[in-house]
Amino acid sequence: MGATPIRKKYVVIDPTIRFLGHAQRGFRWRDTLVAFRSDPHRKRMESMMVEARNHGLFDGYIFPVHGRRGLMGNLTVGGRVVDLSPVELSLFDAIAKRLFWKLLELTDPEIMAELVSRVEVQMTRREMEALHYLADGMTSNDIGKVLDISSHTVDWYMNGIQEKLKAKNRHHVVAIAFRLGLIS
């Protein structure tokens, strides 16, 4: 596509790139426009997709690779329209992860060793329950009602979780927990 994407600053509004930051597994390019249907940049997103089609990129898929530090990379496959089955999507997801880590191992073993070093986070059953409910968007009051404990006790659990994960706030707790695979 040459300099056109850079000149038009598409990377700032590209729905596939913006969606990639939220995706937990592979997704289809065209499905991202639905997520941004009320976005102020919607028209530019659509024109970017039309321009991509004009250059032979009719559709594609992106498969994110996550690590403890969040999004580490991705595998992007684009071209003609191809419908992948759920099994094929899972295979591409696995291939993207395997390929990323293998390339990292071959190109920079020191960074690879740092990224895969063990993380020891010991949490109680109650802390894990509270963390899962927090990730579902529940408040301390909501979690307290579900677990049949006071909201103050939930806050006490949350403070412990935050300290163990060295998180700045509850949003950061969820992000770190996701990166560490404590929640999905």
N, C-alpha and C positions, 0 to 999 in steps of 0.2 A: 504494500500500500504506500510505500515511499514516505515522503515527508508530510503527506496530507494529515495523518492522525496527529502528528506533532504540531503542525501549523494550526490545526483546528482545536487543539487541546482536548482531544477526545478522551485521553486517559483520565482526565478529571471527572468526566461524566459517563464513561463507559459502564453500562449497567452490569456487564459480566465481571468487571474488576471490582466494582462497588459491592456486588452481591458476594463475591469471593470472600470478602472479609467476614461474612456472616455464615457462610456455608460450612456444614460439617461433612458433607459428602459431595460427590460429583453432581453436576447439574447441566442442563441444556441451555445454550445461549438464549434462545428465544423465550424461555420461561422466565428470564430475569426481568423482562419488561413488565410483566404482571406485578412484580414486587414494587415497581416504581411508577405505577399508574397515576399517582397523584403528585409525582415529583415535579418541581418547577422546570427541570431540565428534560422533561419527557420528550418534547419535540426534537431536541438535539440528539437524544438517545436514539430515537426512531430514524433520524436522518443518518446517524452513524451506522446503524444496522443496514440501511439501504445502500450506503456507500460500500460497506463490506461486501454485500451481495454483488455489487457492480464489479468487484475485484475477485469474484469467484468464491467468496466465503459466505455460503448460503446459510449455514448453520454449523453448530459444533457443540462440544462439551468441554467443561473445565473440571478437573479433579484436584481439589486442594490437598496439600500435605501439611499437617499440623505437627508441631512439636511442643515442648514445654514453654517455649517463648511465643506461642501463637502460630500464625500462618508462616510456614517456612518456605513454601514454594507451591507450584502447581504444574500439572500437565494439561496442556490445551491441545485439543484435536479439532480441526475445523476444515470445512470444504463443502462438499455436497451434503444434502439432507440424508441422514442415516438414523433410523430408529433403533436404539439399543434397548434390549430387554433388561429387566432388573438384574438378572444374573450377569449380563455383559457389563452393566454399569458397575457392579461390585468387583468384577475382574479388573476393569480399568482403574478403579479406585485403588485396588491392591497393587497393580502394576505401577501406578504413579508413585505410591509410597515406597515401594521396593526400589524403583529406579532412582528416585531422589536420594535415598539413603546410600545406595550403592555408589552413585556418582560422587556424593560427598565423601564417602569413605576413600574412594580412589584419588580424589583431588586434594582433600585436606583432612588427613587422619586426626590431627590435633583437635580441630573443631568438632569432628565427628565424635571423638572420645568425650569431649566436654558436653556435647548435646545429649549423649546417651548415658551419662553417668547417673547412678541411682539417686533417686529422691526418696527420702524416708519421711513420710508424713503419717504420724500415728493419730488417728481420730477414733473417738468412741462411736458406738452404734448410734447414740442420740445425736451426736454432732453430724454424722453422715446423713441421718434422717432429716435434720434441720437444713443441712446443705442442699439436699435434693429438693426440698420444698422451696427454699430460697431461689434455686435455679428455675423453678416453675413460676416464679414471680410473686410468691406469697409474702405477706408482711409478717412481722413478729406476732401480731395478734392472730392472724390466720393460722400460722404454724402452731402457736400455742393451743388453739382450739383443736386442731387435728391431733396433736400429740398429748392433749389433755394436761398441759402444763401452763404456767403463767407466761405472759409475754416477757417478763423480766428474766425468767429462766432461759427463754429463747435467746434474748439479748446476751445473756451470759455465755451461752453456747456459741453464738455468733462472734463474740469478742475472742473466745478461745480459738475458733477456726481462723479468724482474721490474723491472730498472732502467729499461729502455726504456719500459715501460708505466707506470712509477711506481706499481707495485703493492706492497701491504703483505705479501702472501704468495702462495702458489700458487693458492689459491682465488680470490683477487682477480685474479690473472693471467688465469684462465679467464673470469671475469666481464667484465673489461675487453676481452679478446680477442673475446668474443662481441659485446659492444656495438659494437666497432669493425668487426665483420664479418670479422675474421681467421679465425674458426672459425664453424661453424654447427651 
